[in-house]
């Protein structure tokens, strides 16, 4: 299905079902949100491929993004907004129609593959496997950061599960973009499973060293606090390769 979308290029990836909060302060995006609210429409969110997030009329977006549905609006002084959005359908940009006052694009809405999730080549189905790996990943992330990260994966919804896992992974936005661009749910889940299978052994070793370090500090009566390496081990140093 083809349609026109107002576009908000960001240094972030929005997955279907994920929440994105935005502070709207640039004049062109204040106008865009005003128009969206007046006509009851969402807008497109897409990761920037080239250019700056703010004030760059020649910014180049990636081809695939997600429609953001506005679910809550707080008006702020000077015409600014704080909005909460939820990602809906993915889309592919077919043509940039104009750049001023904001990007307006012609898009094709992408339908999720309806065929059942293909099993992995081993004996287990990919969905239970990736859910188990992700649960372990979250537990370690909480231990590293000291902060609770509530991620409730939906039951009986492989596509929704794959998107929420992609959103929750602490990885570079370019990696998230690659996950978003995978059209087949089974292929997306397998990519996430393969990524977690490579990552978790490294995190287990790191976490064990941290535990030993804390134990030695306790034995010496030293400060038990430590700086975590969660960005290094959960973030930009990892890719799907």
C-alpha positions in Angstrom: 0.0 0.0 0.0 1.4 3.4 -1.0 0.9 6.6 1.0 2.5 9.9 1.8 4.2 10.4 5.2 5.7 13.3 7.0 9.2 12.2 8.0 11.2 12.7 11.2 14.8 11.5 10.6 16.5 10.6 13.8 19.7 9.1 15.2 17.5 6.3 16.4 15.6 3.3 15.2 11.9 2.8 16.0 10.6 -0.8 15.9 6.9 -1.7 15.6 5.5 -1.9 19.1 8.3 0.1 20.7 7.8 3.4 22.6 9.6 6.6 21.5 9.4 9.8 23.4 10.4 13.1 21.7 10.9 16.7 22.7 9.7 18.7 19.7 11.3 22.2 19.5 12.5 22.9 16.0 10.1 25.1 14.1 9.7 22.7 11.2 8.9 19.7 13.5 6.6 21.8 15.6 4.7 22.5 12.4 4.8 18.9 11.4 3.4 17.7 14.7 0.7 20.4 14.6 -0.4 19.1 11.3 -0.3 15.5 12.4 -2.5 16.3 15.5 -5.0 18.3 13.4 -5.5 15.5 10.9 -5.1 12.6 13.3 -2.1 11.0 11.5 1.2 9.6 12.5 4.5 10.3 11.0 7.5 8.4 9.8 10.6 7.8 11.9 13.7 6.6 10.1 17.4 6.4 11.0 19.7 9.0 9.5 22.1 7.6 6.9 23.9 10.9 6.2 23.6 14.3 7.8 22.8 15.9 11.1 19.7 15.3 13.2 18.9 18.9 13.7 18.8 21.8 11.2 20.0 19.8 8.2 17.6 20.1 5.2 19.8 17.8 3.1 19.8 14.9 5.6 19.6 11.5 3.9 17.5 8.8 5.7 17.7 5.1 5.4 15.1 3.6 3.2 13.2 1.6 5.8 11.6 3.0 9.0 8.4 2.7 11.1 5.2 4.8 11.4 5.0 6.6 14.8 1.5 6.8 16.2 1.2 9.8 18.6 -0.4 8.4 21.9 0.2 11.3 24.3 1.0 15.0 24.0 2.2 17.5 26.5 2.2 21.1 25.4 5.2 23.2 26.5 6.0 26.9 26.4 6.9 28.5 23.1 4.9 26.0 21.0 7.1 23.1 22.0 5.7 19.6 22.6 6.7 16.5 24.5 5.1 13.5 22.7 5.0 9.8 23.3 4.7 7.6 20.3 4.4 3.9 19.5 5.9 2.3 16.5 3.4 0.8 14.0 3.9 -0.5 10.5 7.2 -0.5 8.8 7.6 1.3 5.5 10.0 1.7 2.6 10.7 5.1 1.1 10.0 5.2 -2.6 10.6 8.9 -3.2 11.4 12.1 -1.4 8.6 14.5 -2.5 9.9 17.6 -0.8 12.4 18.8 1.9 10.9 22.0 3.1 9.6 22.8 5.6 10.1 19.1 6.5 10.7 15.9 4.6 7.6 14.6 2.9 8.0 11.1 1.3 6.0 8.7 -0.7 6.3 5.3 1.0 5.2 1.7 0.6 3.9 0.1 3.8 5.5 -3.2 4.4 3.4 -6.2 5.3 4.9 -8.6 7.7 5.5 -12.1 6.3 2.5 -14.2 7.3 4.1 -17.6 7.0 4.9 -19.4 10.3 8.3 -19.0 11.9 10.7 -21.4 10.3 12.4 -23.7 12.8 16.2 -23.4 13.4 18.3 -26.2 11.9 18.8 -27.7 15.3 16.0 -29.5 17.2 14.6 -26.4 18.9 12.2 -23.9 17.5 13.8 -20.5 17.1 11.3 -18.6 19.1 11.7 -20.4 22.5 15.5 -20.4 21.9 15.7 -16.7 21.4 13.4 -15.9 24.3 15.6 -18.0 26.6 18.8 -16.3 25.4 17.2 -12.9 25.7 16.0 -13.6 29.3 19.6 -14.4 30.3 20.9 -11.3 28.5 18.5 -9.1 30.4 19.5 -10.7 33.7 23.1 -9.9 33.0 22.3 -6.4 31.8 20.5 -5.7 35.1 23.5 -7.0 37.1 26.0 -4.9 35.1 23.9 -1.7 35.3 22.3 -2.1 38.6 19.0 -0.9 37.0 15.8 -2.9 36.4 14.9 -3.2 32.7 11.3 -4.4 32.4 10.8 -5.9 28.9 7.6 -8.0 28.7 7.7 -10.1 25.5 4.3 -11.0 24.0 3.0 -14.6 24.0 2.1 -16.1 20.6 3.4 -13.1 18.6 6.7 -14.0 17.0 6.9 -10.7 15.0 6.2 -8.6 18.1 8.7 -10.6 20.1 11.4 -10.1 17.4 10.8 -6.3 17.3 10.8 -5.8 21.1 14.0 -7.8 21.4 15.6 -5.7 18.7 14.5 -2.6 20.5 15.8 -3.8 23.9 19.3 -4.9 22.7 22.0 -2.4 23.8 23.7 -2.3 20.4 24.6 0.4 17.8 21.7 1.9 15.9 23.2 0.6 12.6 22.7 -3.0 14.0 19.1 -2.2 15.0 18.5 -0.8 11.5 19.7 -4.1 10.0 17.3 -6.0 12.2 14.4 -3.7 11.2 15.1 -4.2 7.5 14.7 -8.0 7.7 11.3 -8.7 6.2 10.9 -12.3 7.4 10.1 -12.8 11.1 11.9 -16.1 11.3 15.0 -14.6 9.7 14.9 -11.7 12.2 14.6 -14.0 15.2 17.4 -16.2 13.9 19.7 -13.2 13.5 18.9 -12.2 17.1 19.5 -15.7 18.3 22.8 -16.0 16.5 23.9 -12.6 17.9 23.0 -13.6 21.5 24.7 -16.9 21.2 27.9 -15.2 20.3 27.6 -12.4 22.9 26.5 -14.3 26.0 29.6 -16.4 26.5 31.7 -13.2 26.5 29.3 -11.6 29.0 29.3 -14.6 31.3 33.1 -14.5 31.5 33.2 -10.8 32.1 30.5 -11.1 34.8 32.4 -13.9 36.5 35.5 -11.7 36.6 33.5 -8.9 38.0 32.1 -11.1 40.8 35.6 -12.3 41.7 36.8 -8.7 41.7 34.0 -7.6 44.1 34.7 -10.6 46.4 38.4 -9.7 46.6 37.4 -6.1 47.4 35.1 -7.2 50.1 37.8 -9.4 51.6 40.2 -6.4 51.7 37.5 -4.1 53.1 37.5 -1.9 50.0 34.7 0.0 48.4 32.4 -2.5 46.7 31.2 -0.1 44.0 32.6 -0.3 40.6 32.2 1.3 37.2 30.5 -1.0 34.7 31.5 -1.6 31.1 28.0 -2.1 29.9 28.4 0.3 26.9 31.5 -1.7 25.8 30.0 -5.1 26.3 26.4 -4.4 25.5 26.8 -1.6 23.0 28.8 -0.3 20.1 31.5 -2.9 20.2 29.1 -5.6 19.0 27.5 -6.2 15.6 25.6 -8.9 13.9 28.7 -10.0 12.0 
